[in-house]
Amino acid sequence: MPRSRALYIVVSENLKEVTRCLNCLFLGGVCVFLGGQVTLWAETLPGREILDLSLVPPVIQTRPGPEYSPEQLDYSMTIGIERTPKGRLWAAWVAGGDSEKGFFVLGLSDDDGKNWKSPQLVIDPPEAPTGLKRRILVGNLWTDPAGRLWLFFDQSMGYFDGRAGNWAITCDDPDAESPVWSTPRRIWDGCTLNKPTVLKSGEWMLPVSLWDRGKIGPAELKTAAPELDPYRKANVLVSHDQGKTWNYRGGVAFPGPQFDEHMIVERKDGTLWMLARTTEGMFESLSQDQGKTWSQPEMAMPHIPTRFHIRRLASGNLLLVRHGQVDERTKHRTRLMAFLSHDEGQTWEGGLMLDDRGGVSYPDGFQAPDGRIYISYDRERAKEREVLLAVFREEDVAAEKIVSHDARLRGVITKAMGGLLESKLPGVKKAPFAQPVDVKLLAMVEGSQGQWKDKALQNAKLDRTTIAYDGITPNKLVCDTTLRQLPDKSWALYLLAGDDIEPSPGNYIGVVKSLDQGKTWSAIEEVPTGLPRSGLTSGQGATEVMVHRAKLTMFFSTHSETWGRNWQSWIMTSPNQGRAWSKPGLLPGRLGQFTFIRNHIVTRDGRIMVPFQHYEGPGPDVPPPPAEDRPWHKALRHYVSNPRNGVLISSDQGKTWTEHGNIRLTTDDRYHGWAENNIVELDDGTIKMIIRGDRLGGVLYMAESIDGGKTWPDFAQKTEIPNPGSKATIYKLRDNGVAMLHNPNSSHRSPLSLWVSYDGMKTWPYRRVLVKESSDGPKGRLNYPDGFVSEDGYLHFAYDDNRHRAVYYGAKLPQIAIDENSP
């Protein structure tokens, strides 16, 4: 059966049973009524290749972007807090939601929790190609006896895939200026919410919960992992070798389980005392054999179904942080209080109110060497979005009020402010308008009459434009602007930056980002390719960034001095919005050298197709030019010659590629020109390619493939579309529409215009000028527009204004035109 939603019904004479099963389906369940009457499946389990993505180690982001700052997040659920040997505090919390969208954020404090720096580390794995989420939701921080800091975290497909997985990373020097974390390793199934317990024997005991089947979701996962059903309980794992290995020891199946969230205390007589969260209250179980077997669970005390915290203090007393008095079950998550026990939990005294407000929950903590107790908790996760800190001493708990001089309550670790403040990335001033929007100018049409002229005027009123980045000498260069919408709906504008000219060994790949659809932009950052910015790979520039199925693929090139010297062409990927990239690899075959890749498309049959421009270069009988000084034009024209155009096609989502086409513009083997080709698939399956022609008549060239890009003509044909020798880009719209951004001028790169065709690029009835001239005047140039079509009918793109300014432009299209391959 195909792995998609399916419905099978075998009808019997008993119509009531059919109705019952249908009702079950509509409620999102999976119903099977056997005995020859009704059988119904509402969902089918995803394939192993999807389910096992939770077994893939997630990327640990140690330099997370500003999109993970408190100013941009809209949810905060505390995970835990810990102290390092030198006194640094680390805290972890969940952002995204207590759902399949959850991910981890860590912050630190070097002033005893008064001020916090975040984000310091993020774990945010990408979703599956099918759209099934992969989340990080449960874990904790712990400093082991050797001073290493542990971060435990779980990873699951969907909210819970029936298996999840308990992972850990460690940091040997968590007080370092730049902490280094280990590679993630998977310990077992399930998840750990609370800290390990170090037993008198020297063993480390780790609480691990494997949730019951009722927690599994979404519906397509409901039948997953039945082989783990015997372990769906509050388990314990033990390490004899300081965490190098962990072995299963035993577990307790509590009645009415509610995520377990169990904690373990070793009593003075050697008995292990486990407390767990259930629907009925706080339950307990005892072990006399170090966790191998456990007593029948019993009610320990009333408690609302939520997390609590218990630990042994340096004094030998026990600390309990819970909701309300020890004999009380509060109606809501309110009145977070601390209690002490001098008799191993038989009785409790004191009662320090940490926070009496509503929506407070999930305490976790530690005791510092000076005796102070630190408890983190959250408040109103989706509304107030706070993770808070209480610091107090045993005497405060016993007195039921603050009596110590250094206690403090309701300190703020983090407060998510996304959507509550003006969306702004660090280091950025509000982006100014690039130029005044002149509606009459923008509605300029050339050869358009009637409805098209009216539409142009109407659309122009809805355009918007801002400056995204303005370069300053000696690094003013802006070129090859590429605007993309990332999987998280933020925008990234990639550009060729560095030095004042291009090509140059000083060029690098820069990126600026926007979280508010182009209203504000971040400061420029360099994209780390993993290749040295010296020697053979000094100059680096990206020509295409593909966003497909939650993954970014960057095609970029490097050189040692200019594109005529040691030009190599690479590909690398990112699973996490471009915050970390894979090791780059060369393009296949001849395309690994002297090749640019341009804008991709996804064909109707699901193949990925990217156009290439490759340079065969001079024959062996053509002598090379003599050595020269900057800007190395002779070497460029000599080696970057005899261009060939075609496409790379992948039928396996970019794992492998095949090359097709060898299109030329001229028979002159010494011809030098920048092809900068673009492709589009028409409704009839024809692939059209436009190609820039330099000094070849002042028009664009075109070639087409009628067999899905497999074969192409030897030579492209001239069109009647004016072009001065500049990159033009095309975008598929509905109703066989194609939009084109270009300079409709045979001799100069201005104006910058939008044309739209509805007949397979034969005619272009909708034409309007977007930008008349450069901000530097009529001699300035408007270059390299590149972007994407959004679902609300805009063509969002960036262009470079005279090689020093990156400008964002949002052009309203003549209808609600949705790119079938939009991100």
C-alpha positions in Angstrom: 0.0 0.0 0.0 1.4 3.4 -0.8 2.7 5.5 2.1 -0.1 8.0 2.2 -3.4 8.5 3.8 -5.6 5.6 2.9 -9.1 4.3 3.6 -10.3 0.7 3.3 -13.8 -0.4 4.3 -15.3 -3.9 4.1 -19.0 -3.4 4.6 -21.1 -6.0 6.5 -24.8 -6.2 7.2 -24.2 -4.4 10.5 -24.3 -0.7 9.4 -23.8 0.4 13.0 -20.3 -1.0 13.0 -19.5 0.9 9.8 -20.7 4.1 11.4 -18.7 3.5 14.5 -15.5 3.0 12.6 -16.1 6.1 10.4 -16.6 8.1 13.6 -13.3 6.7 14.8 -11.6 7.8 11.6 -13.0 11.3 11.7 -11.7 11.7 15.2 -8.2 11.0 13.9 -8.0 7.4 15.2 -7.1 4.1 13.7 -10.0 1.6 13.9 -10.0 -2.1 13.0 -13.1 -4.1 13.4 -12.4 -7.7 12.5 -14.5 -10.8 12.4 -15.5 -10.4 8.8 -17.3 -7.2 9.1 -15.3 -3.9 9.0 -11.6 -3.2 8.6 -10.5 0.4 8.4 -7.1 2.1 8.4 -6.9 5.9 8.7 -3.1 6.2 8.4 -0.2 4.3 7.1 3.2 4.2 8.9 5.9 6.2 7.1 8.8 4.3 5.6 11.9 3.3 7.6 13.9 5.9 5.8 11.7 8.6 7.4 11.3 7.0 10.9 15.0 6.4 11.3 15.8 10.1 10.8 15.5 10.3 14.5 18.5 8.1 14.7 20.6 10.6 12.8 22.7 12.9 15.1 21.4 16.4 14.9 23.6 19.4 14.2 24.8 21.1 17.4 24.8 24.8 16.6 27.4 26.5 18.7 27.1 29.8 16.8 23.4 30.1 16.5 21.9 33.0 14.5 19.9 35.9 15.8 16.7 34.2 14.8 17.1 32.2 18.0 17.4 35.3 20.2 14.7 36.0 22.8 13.6 38.9 20.6 12.5 36.5 17.9 11.2 33.5 19.8 7.6 33.1 20.9 7.7 30.2 23.4 9.7 29.3 26.5 9.5 26.0 28.4 12.3 25.4 30.9 14.4 22.2 30.7 17.1 22.7 33.4 19.8 24.7 35.0 23.3 23.7 36.2 26.5 25.3 37.6 30.0 24.6 36.3 33.1 24.1 38.6 34.1 27.8 38.2 30.6 29.2 38.8 29.2 29.7 35.3 25.5 29.0 35.1 24.0 27.3 32.1 20.3 27.0 31.4 18.3 25.2 28.7 14.8 25.7 27.5 12.4 24.6 24.7 11.4 27.1 22.0 8.9 26.5 19.2 6.3 24.9 21.4 5.6 21.8 23.6 4.8 20.0 20.4 6.4 18.6 17.3 7.9 22.1 16.6 10.0 22.1 19.8 13.8 22.7 19.8 16.5 23.4 22.4 18.1 26.8 23.2 20.9 27.2 25.8 22.0 30.4 27.5 24.7 31.1 30.1 25.5 33.6 32.9 28.8 34.7 34.2 27.4 36.9 37.0 25.6 34.3 39.1 22.4 34.4 37.1 21.8 38.2 37.1 22.3 38.6 33.4 22.1 35.9 30.7 23.6 35.6 27.2 21.6 33.6 24.7 21.5 31.8 22.4 24.8 30.0 23.1 23.8 26.7 21.7 20.8 25.5 19.7 19.6 22.0 18.6 16.9 22.4 15.9 16.9 19.5 13.5 15.2 19.8 10.1 11.9 18.1 9.2 11.7 15.0 7.0 11.3 15.4 3.2 7.7 14.4 3.7 7.1 17.3 6.1 7.0 15.2 9.2 8.7 17.2 12.0 11.8 16.2 13.9 11.8 17.8 17.3 13.9 18.1 20.5 11.7 18.4 23.5 13.0 16.7 26.7 16.4 16.8 28.5 18.5 18.3 31.2 21.8 19.8 32.1 24.1 18.1 34.6 27.7 18.6 35.9 29.2 15.3 36.7 31.7 14.6 39.5 34.6 15.3 37.2 33.4 18.7 36.2 32.1 17.9 32.8 28.9 19.5 31.7 26.3 17.1 30.2 23.4 18.1 28.0 20.8 15.3 27.7 18.2 15.7 25.0 15.7 13.5 23.2 15.0 13.4 19.5 11.8 12.1 17.9 9.9 12.2 14.7 6.6 14.0 15.2 5.5 14.8 18.7 6.4 11.2 19.7 7.2 8.4 17.3 6.9 5.6 19.9 10.6 5.4 20.3 12.3 8.8 20.5 15.9 8.6 21.7 17.9 9.7 24.6 21.0 11.6 23.4 23.9 13.4 25.2 26.7 15.7 24.5 29.4 16.8 26.9 31.7 19.7 27.4 35.0 19.2 29.2 35.6 22.9 29.9 32.1 24.6 30.1 33.8 27.7 31.6 35.8 28.3 28.5 35.3 31.4 26.4 34.4 29.2 23.4 33.1 25.9 24.9 33.7 22.8 22.8 31.0 20.1 22.8 31.4 16.5 21.9 29.7 14.7 19.0 26.1 13.7 19.9 25.7 10.0 21.0 22.5 8.1 21.4 22.3 6.4 24.8 19.0 4.5 24.6 15.4 4.9 23.6 13.0 7.3 25.4 14.0 10.5 27.1 15.6 12.0 30.3 14.0 15.0 31.9 15.8 14.9 35.3 19.4 14.7 36.4 21.3 11.5 37.1 21.9 10.4 40.7 25.4 9.4 41.8 25.0 6.4 44.1 27.2 5.5 47.0 28.6 2.6 44.9 30.0 5.2 42.5 27.5 4.2 39.8 25.6 6.9 37.9 21.9 6.2 37.6 20.0 7.9 34.8 16.2 8.2 34.8 14.8 7.4 31.3 11.1 7.4 30.4 9.6 5.6 27.4 6.2 7.2 27.1 3.0 5.2 26.7 1.4 4.7 23.3 -1.3 7.3 24.0 1.4 10.0 23.6 2.3 8.9 20.1 1.5 11.4 17.4 0.7 12.5 14.7 -1.8 9.9 13.6 0.5 8.4 10.9 2.8 7.2 13.7 0.2 5.5 15.9 1.3 2.0 15.1 5.0 2.6 15.4 7.5 0.7 17.6 5.3 -2.0 19.1 8.5 -4.0 20.0 9.2 -1.4 22.7 5.9 -1.7 24.5 7.4 -3.8 27.4 9.7 -0.8 28.2 7.0 1.9 28.3 7.6 2.9 31.9 9.9 4.8 34.2 13.3 3.1 33.5 16.7 3.5 35.0 20.1 3.1 33.2 23.4 2.7 35.1 27.0 3.6 34.1 30.0 2.0 35.8 32.6 4.0 33.8 31.7 7.7 34.3 29.2 7.8 31.4 31.2 6.0 28.7 28.6 3.3 28.6 25.1 3.0 30.0 23.3 -0.3 30.8 19.6 -1.0 31.4 18.9 -2.0 35.0 15.1 -1.9 35.6 11.9 0.2 35.6 8.5 0.9 37.1 5.2 1.0 35.3 3.3 3.6 37.2 -0.6 3.7 37.0 -2.0 6.5 35.0 1.4 7.5 33.6 1.9 11.2 32.7 5.4 11.3 31.1 6.8 9.8 34.3 9.4 12.6 34.8 10.8 10.4 37.6 13.5 11.3 40.0 15.6 9.0 42.2 17.0 9.6 45.7 19.3 7.1 47.5 18.3 7.0 51.1 20.8 6.7 53.8 20.0 3.0 54.3 20.8 2.3 50.6 17.2 2.1 49.5 16.4 3.8 46.2 13.3 6.0 46.3 11.7 6.8 43.0 9.0 9.5 42.7 7.0 10.0 39.5 4.3 12.1 37.9 1.0 10.4 37.3 -2.6 11.5 36.6 -3.6 10.7 40.2 -0.7 12.4 42.0 2.9 11.9 42.9 3.6 8.1 43.1 6.5 6.3 44.7 8.4 3.0 44.4 11.3 1.5 46.3 14.2 -0.7 45.3 16.3 -2.7 47.7 18.7 -4.0 45.0 20.1 -0.9 43.3 17.3 -0.6 40.8 17.0 -4.1 39.5 13.5 -4.6 41.0 11.0 -2.2 42.3 8.1 -2.3 44.8 4.4 -2.0 43.8 3.8 1.8 43.1 1.8 3.6 45.7 0.6 7.2 46.2 3.3 9.3 47.9 1.4 12.6 48.1 -1.2 14.5 46.3 0.0 16.7 43.4 -1.3 18.1 40.2 0.1 16.1 37.2 3.2 18.1 36.5 6.9 18.1 37.1 8.4 18.4 40.6 12.0 18.5 41.9 13.7 16.5 44.7 17.3 16.3 45.7 19.7 15.6 48.5 21.3 18.7 50.0 24.8 19.0 51.4 23.4 19.0 54.9 21.9 15.6 54.3 18.4 16.9 54.2 16.1 16.5 51.2 14.6 19.4 49.3 11.3 19.1 47.5 10.0 21.7 45.1 6.3 21.2 44.2 2.9 22.9 43.8 1.1 23.8 47.0 1.3 22.2 50.4 2.5 18.6 50.7 -1.0 17.4 51.4 -2.6 19.5 48.7 -3.5 19.0 45.0 -3.8 22.4 43.4 -6.3 22.9 40.6 -3.7 24.7 38.5 0.0 25.0 38.1 0.4 27.7 40.7 2.0 28.3 44.1 5.4 26.8 43.5 6.9 26.0 47.0 10.0 24.5 48.6 10.1 22.1 51.5 12.7 20.3 53.6 12.8 16.8 55.1 15.1 15.7 57.9 13.8 12.1 57.9 14.3 10.8 54.4 11.0 12.1 53.1 8.8 10.7 55.8 7.7 14.2 56.8 8.2 17.7 55.4 8.5 21.1 57.0 8.9 24.7 56.0 7.2 25.9 52.9 9.0 28.8 51.1 6.7 30.3 48.4 8.9 30.7 45.3 6.1 32.0 43.0 2.4 32.2 43.8 1.3 33.2 40.3 -0.5 31.0 37.8 1.2 29.1 35.0 4.4 28.4 36.9 5.9 25.0 36.4 8.7 22.5 35.8 11.3 23.2 38.5 14.9 22.0 38.2 17.9 23.0 40.1 21.2 22.4 42.0 23.0 23.5 45.2 26.1 25.6 45.0 29.2 25.0 47.1 28.2 27.9 49.4 24.9 26.3 50.2 22.6 28.4 48.1 19.9 26.5 46.1 19.1 27.5 42.5 15.8 26.6 41.0 14.7 27.4 37.5 11.1 27.2 36.3 8.9 28.7 33.6 5.8 30.9 33.6 3.0 31.1 31.1 5.1 29.4 28.3 3.1 30.8 25.4 1.9 34.0 26.9 4.5 35.5 29.3 7.1 33.1 27.8 9.4 33.4 30.8 12.1 31.1 32.3 12.7 32.3 35.9 15.3 31.8 38.6 14.9 31.5 42.4 18.0 31.5 44.7 17.6 30.8 48.4 19.0 28.8 51.3 17.8 26.1 53.6 17.1 28.6 56.4 14.7 30.5 54.0 12.7 27.3 53.4 12.6 26.5 57.2 11.5 30.0 58.0 8.9 29.9 55.2 10.1 33.4 54.1 13.3 35.0 52.8 15.7 35.5 55.7 19.1 35.1 54.1 20.9 38.2 52.7 21.7 36.8 49.3 18.4 35.2 48.3 16.4 36.4 45.4 13.2 35.3 43.7 11.7 35.7 40.2 14.9 36.5 38.4 14.6 36.3 34.6 16.7 33.8 32.6 14.9 34.4 29.3 11.7 36.0 28.1 10.7 35.3 24.5 9.5 38.5 22.8 8.8 37.4 19.3 5.9 39.3 17.9 5.7 41.6 21.0 8.4 43.9 19.8 9.3 45.4 16.4 11.1 42.5 14.6 14.7 43.5 14.4 17.9 41.6 14.1 21.0 42.7 16.1 23.3 45.3 14.7 20.7 46.7 12.3 19.1 50.0 11.8 15.7 50.1 10.2 16.2 49.6 6.5 15.5 52.9 4.5 13.6 52.9 1.3 15.8 52.3 -1.7 14.1 55.0 -3.7 10.7 56.8 -3.5 8.1 54.6 -5.1 6.7 56.5 -8.1 3.5 54.8 -9.1 3.3 56.5 -12.5 6.9 55.5 -13.2 6.4 51.9 -12.0 3.4 51.6 -14.3 5.3 52.5 -17.4 4.4 50.1 -20.1 5.9 49.5 -23.5 3.5 48.0 -26.0 0.9 47.2 -23.4 -2.6 48.4 -23.7 -6.0 48.0 -22.1 -6.3 45.6 -19.2 -2.5 45.1 -19.0 -1.9 48.8 -18.6 -4.6 49.1 -15.9 -3.2 46.0 -14.1 0.3 47.5 -14.1 -1.0 50.7 -12.5 -3.0 48.8 -9.9 0.0 46.5 -9.1 2.5 49.3 -8.8 0.6 50.8 -5.9 1.4 47.6 -3.9 5.1 47.4 -4.5 7.7 47.9 -1.7 11.4 48.3 -1.6 14.2 48.8 1.0 18.0 48.8 1.2 19.2 45.5 2.6 22.9 46.3 2.6 25.2 49.2 1.5 28.9 48.5 1.0 31.6 50.9 2.0 35.1 51.1 0.5 37.4 49.2 0.7 34.8 46.5 0.9 31.8 48.1 -0.9 31.2 45.3 -3.5 27.7 43.9 -3.9 27.2 41.4 -6.7 25.2 38.3 -7.5 22.4 39.1 -5.1 20.2 36.0 -4.4 17.1 36.3 -2.2 15.6 33.2 -0.8 12.8 32.3 1.6 14.1 29.7 4.1 12.1 26.8 5.5 11.3 28.7 8.6 9.9 31.5 6.5 12.7 33.9 7.3 14.5 35.5 4.3 18.2 35.3 3.5 19.9 37.5 0.9 23.2 36.0 -0.3 25.7 38.2 -2.2 29.2 38.4 -3.5 31.0 40.7 -1.0 34.5 41.8 -0.1 36.9 44.3 -1.8 35.6 47.0 -4.2 35.8 44.9 -7.4 35.0 41.5 -8.7 36.5 39.1 -9.4 39.1 39.4 -6.7 40.8 37.1 -4.2 39.2 39.3 -1.5 35.6 38.3 -2.5 33.6 36.2 -0.1 30.0 34.9 0.2 28.0 37.3 2.5 24.5 37.0 3.8 22.0 39.4 5.4 18.8 38.2 6.9 15.3 39.5 7.5 12.6 38.1 9.9 9.9 40.6 8.8 9.7 40.2 5.0 12.3 42.8 4.1 11.4 45.6 6.5 14.7 45.2 8.5 17.9 43.4 7.7 20.7 42.0 9.8 24.4 43.0 9.6 26.3 41.1 6.9 27.9 37.8 7.9 30.3 35.6 6.0 29.0 32.2 4.9 31.6 29.6 6.1 32.3 27.3 3.2 34.9 25.2 5.1 37.5 26.2 2.4 40.4 28.5 3.2 40.1 32.1 2.1 43.6 31.9 0.8 45.6 30.1 -1.8 43.7 28.3 -4.5 40.3 29.1 -2.9 40.9 32.7 -2.0 37.9 34.2 -3.9 34.5 32.6 -3.2 31.1 33.4 -4.6 27.7 31.7 -4.6 25.6 31.6 -7.8 22.5 29.6 -6.6 21.0 28.7 -3.2 18.3 26.0 -3.6 15.7 25.7 -0.9 14.0 22.4 -1.2 12.3 20.0 1.3 13.6 21.9 4.3 17.2 21.8 3.1 19.4 24.4 1.6 21.8 23.6 -1.2 24.4 26.1 -2.2 26.3 26.1 -5.5 29.4 28.2 -5.3 32.7 28.7 -7.0 36.3 29.6 -5.9 39.4 30.9 -7.5 42.9 32.0 -6.6 42.9 35.5 -8.2 40.2 35.8 -10.8 37.8 33.5 -12.6 40.6 32.7 -15.0 42.8 31.2 -12.3 42.1 27.9 -10.6 38.3 28.2 -10.9 36.6 25.3 -9.1 32.9 24.7 -8.6 31.3 23.3 -5.5 28.1 22.1 -3.8 27.3 22.0 -0.1 24.1 21.6 1.9 22.6 22.9 5.2 19.8 21.1 7.2 19.2 24.1 9.5 18.5 27.3 7.7 22.1 27.9 6.7 23.5 28.0 10.2 25.8 25.1 9.5 27.0 23.6 6.2 28.2 20.2 5.1 31.7 19.7 3.8 31.7 21.0 0.2 32.2 18.7 -2.8 33.1 19.4 -6.4 30.5 19.3 -9.0 30.5 16.1 -11.1 32.8 15.6 -14.1 34.0 18.5 -16.2 31.6 20.8 -14.2 33.9 20.7 -11.2 36.0 23.4 -12.9 35.0 26.7 -14.8 31.3 26.3 -14.1 28.5 28.5 -12.7 25.2 27.0 -11.6 22.1 29.1 -11.8 18.5 29.1 -10.6 17.0 25.6 -10.1 13.5 24.4 -10.8 11.6 21.3 -9.6 9.8 19.7 -12.6 6.2 18.4 -12.4 7.6 14.8 -12.1 9.7 15.8 -9.1 13.1 16.0 -10.6 15.5 18.8 -9.6 17.0 20.7 -12.6 19.7 23.4 -12.5 21.2 25.1 -15.5 25.0 25.3 -15.9 27.3 27.6 -17.8 30.7 25.9 -18.4 33.8 27.2 -20.1 35.9 24.9 -22.3 38.6 27.5 -22.5 41.3 28.0 -25.1 42.8 25.2 -27.2 46.3 24.0 -26.5 47.6 26.1 -29.5 46.4 29.4 -28.0 49.3 31.0 -26.0 48.4 32.3 -22.5 48.6 36.0 -21.7 51.6 37.4 -19.9 51.4 38.0 -16.1 49.4 41.1 -15.3 48.3 43.2 -12.4 44.9 43.7 -11.0 42.1 43.5 -12.3 43.5 40.6 -14.4 41.2 41.1 -17.4 43.4 39.4 -19.9 43.6 36.2 -18.0 39.9 36.3 -17.4 39.1 36.6 -21.1 41.7 34.0 -22.1 40.6 31.2 -19.8 36.9 32.0 -19.4 36.0 31.3 -23.1 34.1 28.9 -25.4 31.0 28.7 -23.1 28.7 25.7 -23.1 25.2 25.6 -21.5 23.1 22.8 -20.3 21.4 21.3 -17.2 22.1 19.0 -14.3 19.2 16.7 -13.4 18.7 14.8 -10.2 16.0 12.2 -9.7 16.9 11.4 -6.1 16.6 14.8 -4.4 20.1 15.9 -5.1 22.1 12.8 -4.2 23.3 12.2 -7.7 23.2 14.3 -10.9 23.4 13.7 -14.6 24.6 16.3 -17.2 22.5 17.2 -20.3 23.2 19.7 -23.1 26.1 21.4 -24.7 24.5 24.6 -26.0 26.6 27.3 -27.7 25.8 30.8 -28.8 28.4 31.1 -31.5 30.9 29.0 -33.5 33.7 31.2 -32.3 35.8 29.1 -29.9 37.5 32.3 -28.5 34.2 33.9 -27.6 34.1 35.2 -24.0 30.8 35.9 -22.4 28.8 35.4 -19.2 25.9 33.1 -20.1 24.0 33.4 -16.7 21.3 31.1 -18.0 17.8 30.6 -16.4 15.2 27.9 -17.0 11.5 27.4 -16.6 9.1 24.5 -17.3 6.0 25.4 -19.3 2.6 23.7 -18.8 3.2 21.3 -21.7 6.5 20.1 -20.2 8.8 22.1 -22.4 11.9 23.4 -20.7 12.8 26.9 -21.9 16.3 28.4 -21.3 17.2 32.0 -21.7 20.9 32.9 -22.1 22.7 36.2 -21.8 24.7 37.1 -25.0 27.6 39.5 -24.6 28.3 41.6 -27.8 26.0 39.4 -29.8 23.4 41.8 -31.0 22.0 43.2 -27.7 19.3 40.6 -27.1 18.7 37.5 -25.0 19.2 34.0 -26.6 16.9 31.1 -26.0 16.9 27.3 -26.3 14.3 24.7 -25.5 14.0 21.0 -24.6 10.9 19.1 -25.5 11.8 15.9 -23.6 12.1 17.1 -20.1 15.6 18.5 -20.3 17.3 15.4 -21.6 18.3 16.7 -25.0 19.0 20.2 -26.2 20.0 21.9 -29.5 23.6 22.6 -30.3 23.0 26.3 -30.7 20.6 28.7 -29.0 18.6 31.2 -31.0 18.3 34.9 -30.9 15.1 36.4 -29.4 13.7 39.9 -29.8 14.1 40.6 -26.1 16.5 43.5 -25.6 19.4 42.9 -23.2 22.7 44.8 -22.7 24.6 41.7 -21.6 23.2 41.2 -18.1 21.6 38.4 -16.0 17.9 38.0 -16.5 15.7 35.6 -14.3 12.5 33.9 -15.1 9.8 32.5 -12.8 6.9 30.0 -13.4 3.4 31.3 -12.6 0.0 29.8 -12.9 -1.9 29.6 -16.1 1.2 28.9 -18.1 2.5 32.3 -16.9 6.2 33.2 -16.9 7.6 36.4 -15.2 10.9 37.8 -16.2 13.1 40.4 -14.5 15.6 42.0 -16.8 17.0 45.2 -18.3 15.1 45.7 -21.6 17.8 47.9 -23.0 20.4 46.8 -25.6 23.1 49.1 -24.4 22.8 49.8 -20.7 21.7 48.0 -17.5 18.7 50.2 -16.8 15.8 50.3 -16.4 15.0 47.2 -14.4 11.7 45.8 -15.6 9.1 43.1 -15.0 7.6 41.4 -18.0 5.0 38.6 -17.9 4.0 36.1 -20.7 1.0 33.7 -20.8 1.7 31.9 -24.1 5.0 30.1 -23.6 7.3 33.1 -23.7 6.2 34.0 -27.3 4.8 37.4 -26.3 5.0 39.6 -23.2 1.8 41.6 -22.9 2.4 42.8 -19.3 5.4 45.1 -19.0 6.3 47.6 -16.4 9.4 49.4 -15.2 10.3 48.7 -11.5 13.4 50.9 -11.2 14.1 53.6 -13.8 17.8 54.2 -13.0 20.5 53.6 -10.4 20.5 55.7 -7.2 23.9 56.9 -8.5 22.2 58.5 -11.6 21.6 57.5 -15.2 25.2 56.2 -15.7 24.8 53.7 -12.8 23.8 50.1 -13.5 21.0 47.9 -12.1 22.2 44.4 -11.9 21.4 40.7 -11.3 17.8 40.5 -10.0 17.1 37.2 -8.3 14.4 36.0 -6.0 11.2 34.0 -5.5 7.4 34.1 -6.0 5.3 34.1 -2.8 1.9 32.7 -2.2 0.4 36.1 -1.9 1.3 37.0 -5.5 4.5 38.9 -5.1 7.8 38.5 -6.9 10.3 39.2 -4.1 13.8 39.7 -5.3 17.1 41.5 -4.7 19.3 43.4 -7.1 22.6 45.2 -6.9 22.5 48.9 -7.4 25.7 49.9 -9.2 27.8 47.2 -7.5 27.7 48.7 -4.0 24.1 48.4 -2.7 21.9 45.4 -2.2 18.2 46.4 -2.7 15.1 44.3 -1.8 12.1 44.8 -4.1 8.7 43.3 -3.7 6.8 43.5 -7.0 3.1 42.8 -7.1 2.2 40.4 -9.9 -0.7 40.9 -12.2 -2.7 38.1 -10.6 -2.4 35.8 -7.6 0.4 34.0 -9.3 1.9 31.2 -7.2 5.2 29.6 -8.1 4.6 25.9 -8.2 8.1 25.4 -6.8 7.9 28.2 -4.2 9.8 27.5 -1.0 
